[in-house]
Amino acid sequence: MTLVASQPLLLHNPRCSKSRAAKAWLEQERITFIERLYLEDPLTVEELRELRQLLDEPAREWVRKGEDAYKAAGLSANSSDEEHFAAIAAAPILLERPILVHDGRAAIGRPLERISELV
């Protein structure tokens, strides 16, 4: 499976205020997008590798270090991308949010302006 689609893809967690704000902004701007509830439909390790390329940042930059699952996975700033990918695939709550994938690039919506720059 690939994250690149004909429409923007929002990796969304409806319980997150920043993620809800990104979705609301896309809807307000009347941008057609695909919504993926990544907690219910977790990204595979292969998709996380693709996301790494699209974000052009190491995985340690887009993992939620404050989550209990981070410590439980034994992750640290020195952990490899592959170690981060395995942990995120096993515990998707570790994925930073929201993330928008569009036109061969991706951005974390913190701040929201990063998403608006993609579309």
Biopython code that builds the backbone (N, CA, C, O; Angstrom):
import numpy as np
from Bio.PDB.StructureBuilder import StructureBuilder

atoms = [
    (1, "MET", "N", (0.851, -1.185, 0.000)),
    (1, "MET", "CA", (0.000, 0.000, 0.000)),
    (1, "MET", "C", (0.891, 1.242, 0.000)),
    (1, "MET", "O", (1.985, 1.240, 0.565)),
    (2, "THR", "N", (0.411, 2.275, -0.631)),
    (2, "THR", "CA", (1.159, 3.527, -0.686)),
    (2, "THR", "C", (0.335, 4.648, -0.060)),
    (2, "THR", "O", (-0.895, 4.621, -0.107)),
    (3, "LEU", "N", (1.005, 5.616, 0.516)),
    (3, "LEU", "CA", (0.326, 6.747, 1.125)),
    (3, "LEU", "C", (-0.008, 7.828, 0.107)),
    (3, "LEU", "O", (-0.858, 8.681, 0.358)),
    (4, "VAL", "N", (0.655, 7.794, -1.032)),
    (4, "VAL", "CA", (0.422, 8.809, -2.057)),
    (4, "VAL", "C", (-0.848, 8.455, -2.814)),
    (4, "VAL", "O", (-0.984, 7.349, -3.337)),
    (5, "ALA", "N", (-1.775, 9.402, -2.868)),
    (5, "ALA", "CA", (-3.056, 9.188, -3.533)),
    (5, "ALA", "C", (-3.349, 10.392, -4.421)),
    (5, "ALA", "O", (-2.620, 11.384, -4.411)),
    (6, "SER", "N", (-4.417, 10.285, -5.179)),
    (6, "SER", "CA", (-4.794, 11.384, -6.072)),
    (6, "SER", "C", (-5.331, 12.590, -5.295)),
    (6, "SER", "O", (-5.374, 13.704, -5.816)),
    (7, "GLN", "N", (-5.734, 12.359, -4.059)),
    (7, "GLN", "CA", (-6.228, 13.435, -3.198)),
    (7, "GLN", "C", (-5.348, 13.504, -1.952)),
    (7, "GLN", "O", (-4.679, 12.528, -1.614)),
    (8, "PRO", "N", (-5.343, 14.636, -1.274)),
    (8, "PRO", "CA", (-4.601, 14.712, -0.015)),
    (8, "PRO", "C", (-5.102, 13.647, 0.964)),
    (8, "PRO", "O", (-6.290, 13.325, 0.991)),
    (9, "LEU", "N", (-4.195, 13.116, 1.754)),
    (9, "LEU", "CA", (-4.506, 12.104, 2.756)),
    (9, "LEU", "C", (-4.216, 12.689, 4.131)),
    (9, "LEU", "O", (-3.090, 13.100, 4.415)),
    (10, "LEU", "N", (-5.243, 12.725, 4.989)),
    (10, "LEU", "CA", (-5.078, 13.217, 6.352)),
    (10, "LEU", "C", (-4.996, 12.025, 7.298)),
    (10, "LEU", "O", (-5.943, 11.248, 7.416)),
    (11, "LEU", "N", (-3.861, 11.888, 7.968)),
    (11, "LEU", "CA", (-3.714, 10.886, 9.022)),
    (11, "LEU", "C", (-4.276, 11.537, 10.274)),
    (11, "LEU", "O", (-3.686, 12.466, 10.825)),
    (12, "HIS", "N", (-5.424, 11.040, 10.716)),
    (12, "HIS", "CA", (-6.272, 11.774, 11.656)),
    (12, "HIS", "C", (-6.594, 10.967, 12.907)),
    (12, "HIS", "O", (-6.831, 9.761, 12.852)),
    (13, "ASN", "N", (-6.595, 11.670, 14.034)),
    (13, "ASN", "CA", (-7.067, 11.137, 15.306)),
    (13, "ASN", "C", (-8.132, 12.103, 15.806)),
    (13, "ASN", "O", (-7.796, 13.203, 16.245)),
    (14, "PRO", "N", (-9.409, 11.722, 15.753)),
    (14, "PRO", "CA", (-10.482, 12.642, 16.137)),
    (14, "PRO", "C", (-10.447, 13.071, 17.602)),
    (14, "PRO", "O", (-11.133, 14.024, 17.970)),
    (15, "ARG", "N", (-9.680, 12.404, 18.437)),
    (15, "ARG", "CA", (-9.581, 12.789, 19.849)),
    (15, "ARG", "C", (-8.552, 13.891, 20.077)),
    (15, "ARG", "O", (-8.451, 14.433, 21.177)),
    (16, "CYS", "N", (-7.790, 14.222, 19.040)),
    (16, "CYS", "CA", (-6.731, 15.234, 19.139)),
    (16, "CYS", "C", (-7.245, 16.572, 18.617)),
    (16, "CYS", "O", (-7.752, 16.644, 17.497)),
    (17, "SER", "N", (-7.120, 17.624, 19.408)),
    (17, "SER", "CA", (-7.626, 18.940, 19.005)),
    (17, "SER", "C", (-6.895, 19.479, 17.770)),
    (17, "SER", "O", (-7.520, 20.100, 16.910)),
    (18, "LYS", "N", (-5.598, 19.251, 17.674)),
    (18, "LYS", "CA", (-4.844, 19.724, 16.496)),
    (18, "LYS", "C", (-5.280, 18.979, 15.244)),
    (18, "LYS", "O", (-5.359, 19.558, 14.161)),
    (19, "SER", "N", (-5.559, 17.707, 15.399)),
    (19, "SER", "CA", (-6.017, 16.903, 14.272)),
    (19, "SER", "C", (-7.420, 17.354, 13.834)),
    (19, "SER", "O", (-7.701, 17.464, 12.641)),
    (20, "ARG", "N", (-8.283, 17.610, 14.805)),
    (20, "ARG", "CA", (-9.633, 18.111, 14.478)),
    (20, "ARG", "C", (-9.545, 19.468, 13.784)),
    (20, "ARG", "O", (-10.307, 19.744, 12.857)),
    (21, "ALA", "N", (-8.618, 20.313, 14.230)),
    (21, "ALA", "CA", (-8.444, 21.629, 13.616)),
    (21, "ALA", "C", (-7.979, 21.494, 12.166)),
    (21, "ALA", "O", (-8.436, 22.234, 11.295)),
    (22, "ALA", "N", (-7.081, 20.558, 11.909)),
    (22, "ALA", "CA", (-6.603, 20.343, 10.533)),
    (22, "ALA", "C", (-7.747, 19.869, 9.642)),
    (22, "ALA", "O", (-7.896, 20.344, 8.516)),
    (23, "LYS", "N", (-8.546, 18.944, 10.138)),
    (23, "LYS", "CA", (-9.686, 18.448, 9.363)),
    (23, "LYS", "C", (-10.679, 19.579, 9.099)),
    (23, "LYS", "O", (-11.171, 19.723, 7.980)),
    (24, "ALA", "N", (-10.972, 20.373, 10.116)),
    (24, "ALA", "CA", (-11.901, 21.493, 9.958)),
    (24, "ALA", "C", (-11.380, 22.503, 8.929)),
    (24, "ALA", "O", (-12.147, 23.036, 8.128)),
    (25, "TRP", "N", (-10.071, 22.758, 8.960)),
    (25, "TRP", "CA", (-9.493, 23.696, 8.003)),
    (25, "TRP", "C", (-9.642, 23.171, 6.574)),
    (25, "TRP", "O", (-10.033, 23.914, 5.674)),
    (26, "LEU", "N", (-9.328, 21.882, 6.367)),
    (26, "LEU", "CA", (-9.477, 21.291, 5.036)),
    (26, "LEU", "C", (-10.915, 21.389, 4.550)),
    (26, "LEU", "O", (-11.164, 21.704, 3.386)),
    (27, "GLU", "N", (-11.860, 21.119, 5.444)),
    (27, "GLU", "CA", (-13.280, 21.200, 5.079)),
    (27, "GLU", "C", (-13.692, 22.643, 4.795)),
    (27, "GLU", "O", (-14.426, 22.907, 3.842)),
    (28, "GLN", "N", (-13.222, 23.569, 5.619)),
    (28, "GLN", "CA", (-13.528, 24.986, 5.424)),
    (28, "GLN", "C", (-13.013, 25.486, 4.080)),
    (28, "GLN", "O", (-13.671, 26.277, 3.405)),
    (29, "GLU", "N", (-11.832, 25.017, 3.703)),
    (29, "GLU", "CA", (-11.236, 25.415, 2.431)),
    (29, "GLU", "C", (-11.796, 24.615, 1.248)),
    (29, "GLU", "O", (-11.396, 24.815, 0.101)),
    (30, "ARG", "N", (-12.717, 23.716, 1.549)),
    (30, "ARG", "CA", (-13.364, 22.862, 0.543)),
    (30, "ARG", "C", (-12.347, 22.036, -0.245)),
    (30, "ARG", "O", (-12.449, 21.867, -1.460)),
    (31, "ILE", "N", (-11.380, 21.539, 0.486)),
    (31, "ILE", "CA", (-10.365, 20.671, -0.102)),
    (31, "ILE", "C", (-10.824, 19.229, 0.077)),
    (31, "ILE", "O", (-11.029, 18.766, 1.198)),
    (32, "THR", "N", (-10.978, 18.544, -1.014)),
    (32, "THR", "CA", (-11.359, 17.137, -0.961)),
    (32, "THR", "C", (-10.158, 16.339, -0.491)),
    (32, "THR", "O", (-9.056, 16.498, -1.015)),
    (33, "PHE", "N", (-10.371, 15.483, 0.495)),
    (33, "PHE", "CA", (-9.266, 14.717, 1.046)),
    (33, "PHE", "C", (-9.758, 13.353, 1.508)),
    (33, "PHE", "O", (-10.954, 13.123, 1.693)),
    (34, "ILE", "N", (-8.803, 12.467, 1.686)),
    (34, "ILE", "CA", (-9.060, 11.139, 2.230)),
    (34, "ILE", "C", (-8.674, 11.192, 3.700)),
    (34, "ILE", "O", (-7.606, 11.692, 4.052)),
    (35, "GLU", "N", (-9.535, 10.681, 4.544)),
    (35, "GLU", "CA", (-9.271, 10.657, 5.979)),
    (35, "GLU", "C", (-8.921, 9.223, 6.392)),
    (35, "GLU", "O", (-9.661, 8.282, 6.104)),
    (36, "ARG", "N", (-7.794, 9.079, 7.062)),
    (36, "ARG", "CA", (-7.408, 7.763, 7.574)),
    (36, "ARG", "C", (-7.276, 7.848, 9.087)),
    (36, "ARG", "O", (-6.419, 8.558, 9.613)),
    (37, "LEU", "N", (-8.124, 7.123, 9.765)),
    (37, "LEU", "CA", (-8.082, 7.060, 11.217)),
    (37, "LEU", "C", (-6.998, 6.048, 11.592)),
    (37, "LEU", "O", (-7.258, 4.853, 11.731)),
    (38, "TYR", "N", (-5.797, 6.553, 11.748)),
    (38, "TYR", "CA", (-4.635, 5.680, 11.860)),
    (38, "TYR", "C", (-4.610, 4.846, 13.144)),
    (38, "TYR", "O", (-3.869, 3.866, 13.220)),
    (39, "LEU", "N", (-5.402, 5.214, 14.148)),
    (39, "LEU", "CA", (-5.467, 4.362, 15.336)),
    (39, "LEU", "C", (-6.280, 3.101, 15.053)),
    (39, "LEU", "O", (-6.017, 2.039, 15.618)),
    (40, "GLU", "N", (-7.271, 3.232, 14.170)),
    (40, "GLU", "CA", (-8.098, 2.092, 13.778)),
    (40, "GLU", "C", (-7.492, 1.335, 12.604)),
    (40, "GLU", "O", (-7.679, 0.125, 12.475)),
    (41, "ASP", "N", (-6.768, 2.046, 11.755)),
    (41, "ASP", "CA", (-6.138, 1.485, 10.558)),
    (41, "ASP", "C", (-4.657, 1.874, 10.577)),
    (41, "ASP", "O", (-4.229, 2.758, 9.834)),
    (42, "PRO", "N", (-3.879, 1.204, 11.437)),
    (42, "PRO", "CA", (-2.479, 1.602, 11.634)),
    (42, "PRO", "C", (-1.639, 1.498, 10.360)),
    (42, "PRO", "O", (-1.892, 0.665, 9.489)),
    (43, "LEU", "N", (-0.653, 2.354, 10.285)),
    (43, "LEU", "CA", (0.286, 2.303, 9.175)),
    (43, "LEU", "C", (1.197, 1.091, 9.343)),
    (43, "LEU", "O", (1.576, 0.727, 10.456)),
    (44, "THR", "N", (1.532, 0.486, 8.234)),
    (44, "THR", "CA", (2.475, -0.633, 8.249)),
    (44, "THR", "C", (3.894, -0.082, 8.311)),
    (44, "THR", "O", (4.116, 1.111, 8.103)),
    (45, "VAL", "N", (4.835, -0.944, 8.595)),
    (45, "VAL", "CA", (6.243, -0.533, 8.596)),
    (45, "VAL", "C", (6.611, 0.007, 7.216)),
    (45, "VAL", "O", (7.330, 1.000, 7.106)),
    (46, "GLU", "N", (6.121, -0.642, 6.171)),
    (46, "GLU", "CA", (6.404, -0.169, 4.813)),
    (46, "GLU", "C", (5.848, 1.237, 4.596)),
    (46, "GLU", "O", (6.524, 2.084, 4.012)),
    (47, "GLU", "N", (4.642, 1.490, 5.053)),
    (47, "GLU", "CA", (4.053, 2.830, 4.918)),
    (47, "GLU", "C", (4.825, 3.847, 5.755)),
    (47, "GLU", "O", (4.985, 4.994, 5.338)),
    (48, "LEU", "N", (5.296, 3.447, 6.911)),
    (48, "LEU", "CA", (6.089, 4.350, 7.750)),
    (48, "LEU", "C", (7.421, 4.691, 7.088)),
    (48, "LEU", "O", (7.909, 5.814, 7.214)),
    (49, "ARG", "N", (8.004, 3.730, 6.387)),
    (49, "ARG", "CA", (9.228, 4.031, 5.615)),
    (49, "ARG", "C", (8.916, 5.068, 4.533)),
    (49, "ARG", "O", (9.687, 6.002, 4.313)),
    (50, "GLU", "N", (7.786, 4.892, 3.870)),
    (50, "GLU", "CA", (7.378, 5.852, 2.840)),
    (50, "GLU", "C", (7.140, 7.228, 3.471)),
    (50, "GLU", "O", (7.555, 8.245, 2.917)),
    (51, "LEU", "N", (6.477, 7.257, 4.619)),
    (51, "LEU", "CA", (6.222, 8.519, 5.309)),
    (51, "LEU", "C", (7.533, 9.206, 5.677)),
    (51, "LEU", "O", (7.634, 10.430, 5.597)),
    (52, "ARG", "N", (8.515, 8.446, 6.071)),
    (52, "ARG", "CA", (9.839, 8.990, 6.395)),
    (52, "ARG", "C", (10.406, 9.764, 5.210)),
    (52, "ARG", "O", (10.964, 10.849, 5.372)),
    (53, "GLN", "N", (10.255, 9.195, 4.022)),
    (53, "GLN", "CA", (10.741, 9.855, 2.805)),
    (53, "GLN", "C", (9.922, 11.101, 2.490)),
    (53, "GLN", "O", (10.477, 12.128, 2.098)),
    (54, "LEU", "N", (8.615, 11.016, 2.659)),
    (54, "LEU", "CA", (7.732, 12.143, 2.342)),
    (54, "LEU", "C", (7.923, 13.310, 3.307)),
    (54, "LEU", "O", (7.859, 14.471, 2.902)),
    (55, "LEU", "N", (8.157, 13.003, 4.580)),
    (55, "LEU", "CA", (8.397, 14.055, 5.576)),
    (55, "LEU", "C", (9.819, 14.594, 5.503)),
    (55, "LEU", "O", (10.085, 15.731, 5.894)),
    (56, "ASP", "N", (10.732, 13.760, 4.993)),
    (56, "ASP", "CA", (12.149, 14.114, 4.906)),
    (56, "ASP", "C", (12.714, 14.468, 6.278)),
    (56, "ASP", "O", (13.513, 15.393, 6.423)),
    (57, "GLU", "N", (12.273, 13.700, 7.287)),
    (57, "GLU", "CA", (12.761, 13.852, 8.652)),
    (57, "GLU", "C", (12.896, 12.471, 9.268)),
    (57, "GLU", "O", (12.094, 11.583, 8.977)),
    (58, "PRO", "N", (13.899, 12.276, 10.114)),
    (58, "PRO", "CA", (14.010, 10.975, 10.777)),
    (58, "PRO", "C", (12.784, 10.722, 11.654)),
    (58, "PRO", "O", (12.143, 11.659, 12.129)),
    (59, "ALA", "N", (12.473, 9.465, 11.858)),
    (59, "ALA", "CA", (11.277, 9.086, 12.614)),
    (59, "ALA", "C", (11.286, 9.656, 14.028)),
    (59, "ALA", "O", (10.221, 9.928, 14.582)),
    (60, "ARG", "N", (12.447, 9.841, 14.619)),
    (60, "ARG", "CA", (12.492, 10.373, 15.988)),
    (60, "ARG", "C", (11.888, 11.775, 16.073)),
    (60, "ARG", "O", (11.525, 12.238, 17.154)),
    (61, "GLU", "N", (11.782, 12.453, 14.909)),
    (61, "GLU", "CA", (11.206, 13.799, 14.873)),
    (61, "GLU", "C", (9.684, 13.793, 14.810)),
    (61, "GLU", "O", (9.059, 14.829, 15.036)),
    (62, "TRP", "N", (9.076, 12.653, 14.508)),
    (62, "TRP", "CA", (7.613, 12.607, 14.411)),
    (62, "TRP", "C", (7.001, 11.458, 15.200)),
    (62, "TRP", "O", (5.974, 10.889, 14.829)),
    (63, "VAL", "N", (7.673, 11.140, 16.304)),
    (63, "VAL", "CA", (7.139, 10.169, 17.253)),
    (63, "VAL", "C", (6.784, 10.942, 18.534)),
    (63, "VAL", "O", (7.457, 11.904, 18.902)),
    (64, "ARG", "N", (5.731, 10.504, 19.187)),
    (64, "ARG", "CA", (5.270, 11.164, 20.414)),
    (64, "ARG", "C", (6.024, 10.566, 21.612)),
    (64, "ARG", "O", (5.687, 9.495, 22.116)),
    (65, "LYS", "N", (7.037, 11.290, 22.038)),
    (65, "LYS", "CA", (7.927, 10.807, 23.091)),
    (65, "LYS", "C", (7.272, 10.772, 24.468)),
    (65, "LYS", "O", (7.747, 10.060, 25.353)),
    (66, "GLY", "N", (6.198, 11.521, 24.665)),
    (66, "GLY", "CA", (5.533, 11.577, 25.965)),
    (66, "GLY", "C", (4.568, 10.431, 26.231)),
    (66, "GLY", "O", (4.037, 10.316, 27.336)),
    (67, "GLU", "N", (4.337, 9.600, 25.254)),
    (67, "GLU", "CA", (3.416, 8.475, 25.418)),
    (67, "GLU", "C", (4.086, 7.341, 26.207)),
    (67, "GLU", "O", (5.286, 7.101, 26.069)),
    (68, "ASP", "N", (3.296, 6.652, 27.030)),
    (68, "ASP", "CA", (3.820, 5.497, 27.779)),
    (68, "ASP", "C", (4.393, 4.452, 26.830)),
    (68, "ASP", "O", (5.375, 3.785, 27.155)),
    (69, "ALA", "N", (3.782, 4.311, 25.660)),
    (69, "ALA", "CA", (4.228, 3.310, 24.683)),
    (69, "ALA", "C", (5.653, 3.599, 24.197)),
    (69, "ALA", "O", (6.360, 2.676, 23.791)),
    (70, "TYR", "N", (6.079, 4.846, 24.231)),
    (70, "TYR", "CA", (7.446, 5.207, 23.822)),
    (70, "TYR", "C", (8.451, 4.543, 24.767)),
    (70, "TYR", "O", (9.399, 3.888, 24.332)),
    (71, "LYS", "N", (8.225, 4.723, 26.038)),
    (71, "LYS", "CA", (9.115, 4.132, 27.035)),
    (71, "LYS", "C", (9.004, 2.605, 27.011)),
    (71, "LYS", "O", (10.011, 1.903, 27.108)),
    (72, "ALA", "N", (7.792, 2.103, 26.885)),
    (72, "ALA", "CA", (7.570, 0.651, 26.856)),
    (72, "ALA", "C", (8.289, -0.003, 25.679)),
    (72, "ALA", "O", (8.731, -1.148, 25.772)),
    (73, "ALA", "N", (8.404, 0.728, 24.573)),
    (73, "ALA", "CA", (9.081, 0.191, 23.391)),
    (73, "ALA", "C", (10.600, 0.277, 23.510)),
    (73, "ALA", "O", (11.324, -0.243, 22.660)),
    (74, "GLY", "N", (11.082, 0.935, 24.564)),
    (74, "GLY", "CA", (12.528, 1.060, 24.758)),
    (74, "GLY", "C", (13.167, 2.045, 23.796)),
    (74, "GLY", "O", (14.362, 1.952, 23.515)),
    (75, "LEU", "N", (12.379, 2.994, 23.286)),
    (75, "LEU", "CA", (12.908, 3.971, 22.334)),
    (75, "LEU", "C", (13.702, 5.067, 23.043)),
    (75, "LEU", "O", (13.484, 5.362, 24.218)),
    (76, "SER", "N", (14.612, 5.647, 22.302)),
    (76, "SER", "CA", (15.383, 6.795, 22.779)),
    (76, "SER", "C", (15.744, 7.645, 21.565)),
    (76, "SER", "O", (15.446, 7.277, 20.429)),
    (77, "ALA", "N", (16.377, 8.765, 21.811)),
    (77, "ALA", "CA", (16.808, 9.637, 20.720)),
    (77, "ALA", "C", (17.810, 8.924, 19.814)),
    (77, "ALA", "O", (17.986, 9.315, 18.660)),
    (78, "ASN", "N", (18.459, 7.896, 20.321)),
    (78, "ASN", "CA", (19.450, 7.150, 19.547)),
    (78, "ASN", "C", (18.855, 5.965, 18.791)),
    (78, "ASN", "O", (19.566, 5.288, 18.050)),
    (79, "SER", "N", (17.569, 5.709, 18.968)),
    (79, "SER", "CA", (16.935, 4.580, 18.278)),
    (79, "SER", "C", (16.913, 4.836, 16.779)),
    (79, "SER", "O", (16.785, 5.975, 16.331)),
    (80, "SER", "N", (17.036, 3.776, 16.024)),
    (80, "SER", "CA", (17.040, 3.889, 14.559)),
    (80, "SER", "C", (15.626, 4.137, 14.031)),
    (80, "SER", "O", (14.638, 3.956, 14.744)),
    (81, "ASP", "N", (15.553, 4.551, 12.774)),
    (81, "ASP", "CA", (14.249, 4.691, 12.127)),
    (81, "ASP", "C", (13.498, 3.371, 12.185)),
    (81, "ASP", "O", (12.307, 3.351, 12.496)),
    (82, "GLU", "N", (14.174, 2.273, 11.891)),
    (82, "GLU", "CA", (13.511, 0.967, 11.880)),
    (82, "GLU", "C", (12.937, 0.608, 13.243)),
    (82, "GLU", "O", (11.855, 0.027, 13.329)),
    (83, "GLU", "N", (13.656, 0.950, 14.313)),
    (83, "GLU", "CA", (13.127, 0.703, 15.660)),
    (83, "GLU", "C", (11.882, 1.559, 15.914)),
    (83, "GLU", "O", (10.910, 1.095, 16.509)),
    (84, "HIS", "N", (11.925, 2.803, 15.460)),
    (84, "HIS", "CA", (10.751, 3.673, 15.586)),
    (84, "HIS", "C", (9.588, 3.132, 14.761)),
    (84, "HIS", "O", (8.453, 3.105, 15.236)),
    (85, "PHE", "N", (9.857, 2.704, 13.539)),
    (85, "PHE", "CA", (8.790, 2.180, 12.681)),
    (85, "PHE", "C", (8.108, 0.987, 13.334)),
    (85, "PHE", "O", (6.880, 0.905, 13.351)),
    (86, "ALA", "N", (8.893, 0.070, 13.866)),
    (86, "ALA", "CA", (8.328, -1.119, 14.511)),
    (86, "ALA", "C", (7.455, -0.717, 15.703)),
    (86, "ALA", "O", (6.377, -1.276, 15.907)),
    (87, "ALA", "N", (7.924, 0.247, 16.480)),
    (87, "ALA", "CA", (7.168, 0.695, 17.650)),
    (87, "ALA", "C", (5.867, 1.389, 17.249)),
    (87, "ALA", "O", (4.822, 1.149, 17.855)),
    (88, "ILE", "N", (5.927, 2.251, 16.228)),
    (88, "ILE", "CA", (4.730, 2.961, 15.779)),
    (88, "ILE", "C", (3.723, 1.984, 15.177)),
    (88, "ILE", "O", (2.521, 2.115, 15.407)),
    (89, "ALA", "N", (4.198, 1.015, 14.415)),
    (89, "ALA", "CA", (3.300, 0.019, 13.824)),
    (89, "ALA", "C", (2.597, -0.778, 14.922)),
    (89, "ALA", "O", (1.425, -1.128, 14.781)),
    (90, "ALA", "N", (3.305, -1.064, 16.012)),
    (90, "ALA", "CA", (2.728, -1.833, 17.117)),
    (90, "ALA", "C", (1.846, -0.969, 18.021)),
    (90, "ALA", "O", (0.879, -1.463, 18.601)),
    (91, "ALA", "N", (2.175, 0.314, 18.141)),
    (91, "ALA", "CA", (1.433, 1.236, 19.005)),
    (91, "ALA", "C", (1.231, 2.545, 18.241)),
    (91, "ALA", "O", (1.990, 3.494, 18.435)),
    (92, "PRO", "N", (0.212, 2.607, 17.370)),
    (92, "PRO", "CA", (0.030, 3.776, 16.505)),
    (92, "PRO", "C", (-0.179, 5.098, 17.242)),
    (92, "PRO", "O", (-0.062, 6.165, 16.640)),
    (93, "ILE", "N", (-0.487, 5.038, 18.535)),
    (93, "ILE", "CA", (-0.625, 6.270, 19.317)),
    (93, "ILE", "C", (0.691, 7.054, 19.319)),
    (93, "ILE", "O", (0.700, 8.249, 19.616)),
    (94, "LEU", "N", (1.786, 6.395, 18.992)),
    (94, "LEU", "CA", (3.098, 7.048, 18.955)),
    (94, "LEU", "C", (3.270, 7.993, 17.774)),
    (94, "LEU", "O", (4.175, 8.827, 17.776)),
    (95, "LEU", "N", (2.417, 7.872, 16.774)),
    (95, "LEU", "CA", (2.549, 8.717, 15.585)),
    (95, "LEU", "C", (2.091, 10.141, 15.898)),
    (95, "LEU", "O", (0.988, 10.349, 16.404)),
    (96, "GLU", "N", (2.937, 11.104, 15.598)),
    (96, "GLU", "CA", (2.562, 12.513, 15.751)),
    (96, "GLU", "C", (1.380, 12.807, 14.843)),
    (96, "GLU", "O", (1.203, 12.157, 13.813)),
    (97, "ARG", "N", (0.586, 13.772, 15.222)),
    (97, "ARG", "CA", (-0.594, 14.106, 14.434)),
    (97, "ARG", "C", (-0.865, 15.590, 14.498)),
    (97, "ARG", "O", (-0.400, 16.284, 15.403)),
    (98, "PRO", "N", (-1.612, 16.064, 13.542)),
    (98, "PRO", "CA", (-2.036, 15.406, 12.304)),
    (98, "PRO", "C", (-0.909, 15.433, 11.279)),
    (98, "PRO", "O", (0.024, 16.229, 11.378)),
    (99, "ILE", "N", (-1.016, 14.554, 10.300)),
    (99, "ILE", "CA", (-0.078, 14.549, 9.182)),
    (99, "ILE", "C", (-0.897, 14.566, 7.904)),
    (99, "ILE", "O", (-1.851, 13.804, 7.749)),
    (100, "LEU", "N", (-0.509, 15.444, 6.994)),
    (100, "LEU", "CA", (-1.144, 15.503, 5.685)),
    (100, "LEU", "C", (-0.128, 15.071, 4.642)),
    (100, "LEU", "O", (1.008, 15.547, 4.618)),
    (101, "VAL", "N", (-0.563, 14.156, 3.778)),
    (101, "VAL", "CA", (0.262, 13.691, 2.668)),
    (101, "VAL", "C", (-0.384, 14.222, 1.399)),
    (101, "VAL", "O", (-1.582, 14.043, 1.178)),
    (102, "HIS", "N", (0.420, 14.876, 0.567)),
    (102, "HIS", "CA", (-0.125, 15.438, -0.672)),
    (102, "HIS", "C", (0.988, 15.683, -1.679)),
    (102, "HIS", "O", (2.037, 16.238, -1.353)),
    (103, "ASP", "N", (0.737, 15.263, -2.885)),
    (103, "ASP", "CA", (1.602, 15.593, -4.014)),
    (103, "ASP", "C", (3.071, 15.213, -3.773)),
    (103, "ASP", "O", (3.980, 15.983, -4.083)),
    (104, "GLY", "N", (3.285, 14.018, -3.216)),
    (104, "GLY", "CA", (4.642, 13.535, -3.026)),
    (104, "GLY", "C", (5.381, 14.126, -1.847)),
    (104, "GLY", "O", (6.595, 13.967, -1.724)),
    (105, "ARG", "N", (4.646, 14.816, -0.970)),
    (105, "ARG", "CA", (5.248, 15.398, 0.232)),
    (105, "ARG", "C", (4.312, 15.161, 1.415)),
    (105, "ARG", "O", (3.166, 14.746, 1.238)),
    (106, "ALA", "N", (4.800, 15.422, 2.593)),
    (106, "ALA", "CA", (3.978, 15.303, 3.796)),
    (106, "ALA", "C", (4.409, 16.380, 4.783)),
    (106, "ALA", "O", (5.535, 16.875, 4.744)),
    (107, "ALA", "N", (3.472, 16.729, 5.674)),
    (107, "ALA", "CA", (3.771, 17.716, 6.708)),
    (107, "ALA", "C", (2.984, 17.383, 7.965)),
    (107, "ALA", "O", (1.842, 16.924, 7.910)),
    (108, "ILE", "N", (3.623, 17.624, 9.086)),
    (108, "ILE", "CA", (2.956, 17.514, 10.375)),
    (108, "ILE", "C", (2.261, 18.848, 10.626)),
    (108, "ILE", "O", (2.869, 19.906, 10.463)),
    (109, "GLY", "N", (1.013, 18.804, 11.014)),
    (109, "GLY", "CA", (0.213, 20.018, 11.185)),
    (109, "GLY", "C", (0.418, 20.717, 12.510)),
    (109, "GLY", "O", (-0.552, 21.126, 13.147)),
    (110, "ARG", "N", (1.630, 20.859, 12.930)),
    (110, "ARG", "CA", (1.973, 21.605, 14.142)),
    (110, "ARG", "C", (3.096, 22.557, 13.795)),
    (110, "ARG", "O", (4.255, 22.142, 13.801)),
    (111, "PRO", "N", (2.816, 23.795, 13.497)),
    (111, "PRO", "CA", (1.520, 24.461, 13.488)),
    (111, "PRO", "C", (0.717, 24.122, 12.228)),
    (111, "PRO", "O", (1.238, 23.550, 11.271)),
    (112, "LEU", "N", (-0.541, 24.486, 12.259)),
    (112, "LEU", "CA", (-1.470, 24.179, 11.174)),
    (112, "LEU", "C", (-1.002, 24.733, 9.825)),
    (112, "LEU", "O", (-1.315, 24.166, 8.778)),
    (113, "GLU", "N", (-0.263, 25.828, 9.850)),
    (113, "GLU", "CA", (0.220, 26.446, 8.613)),
    (113, "GLU", "C", (1.055, 25.481, 7.775)),
    (113, "GLU", "O", (1.101, 25.607, 6.551)),
    (114, "ARG", "N", (1.703, 24.534, 8.410)),
    (114, "ARG", "CA", (2.523, 23.565, 7.650)),
    (114, "ARG", "C", (1.657, 22.762, 6.693)),
    (114, "ARG", "O", (2.091, 22.423, 5.592)),
    (115, "ILE", "N", (0.436, 22.459, 7.108)),
    (115, "ILE", "CA", (-0.487, 21.710, 6.236)),
    (115, "ILE", "C", (-0.956, 22.604, 5.093)),
    (115, "ILE", "O", (-1.025, 22.173, 3.942)),
    (116, "SER", "N", (-1.274, 23.837, 5.419)),
    (116, "SER", "CA", (-1.787, 24.743, 4.380)),
    (116, "SER", "C", (-0.750, 24.975, 3.276)),
    (116, "SER", "O", (-1.112, 25.244, 2.130)),
    (117, "GLU", "N", (0.534, 24.871, 3.620)),
    (117, "GLU", "CA", (1.591, 25.047, 2.617)),
    (117, "GLU", "C", (1.613, 23.913, 1.597)),
    (117, "GLU", "O", (2.121, 24.085, 0.489)),
    (118, "LEU", "N", (1.065, 22.752, 1.965)),
    (118, "LEU", "CA", (1.071, 21.602, 1.047)),
    (118, "LEU", "C", (-0.027, 21.672, -0.009)),
    (118, "LEU", "O", (0.124, 21.125, -1.102)),
    (119, "VAL", "N", (-1.124, 22.339, 0.314)),
    (119, "VAL", "CA", (-2.277, 22.310, -0.608)),
    (119, "VAL", "C", (-2.566, 23.615, -1.246)),
    (119, "VAL", "O", (-3.504, 23.722, -2.036)),
]
sb = StructureBuilder()
sb.init_structure("model")
sb.init_model(0)
sb.init_chain("A")
sb.init_seg("    ")
for serial, (resi, resn, name, xyz) in enumerate(atoms, 1):
    if name == "N":
        sb.init_residue(resn, " ", resi, " ")
    sb.init_atom(name, np.array(xyz, "f"), 0.0, 1.0, " ", f" {name:<3s}", serial, name[0])
structure = sb.get_structure()
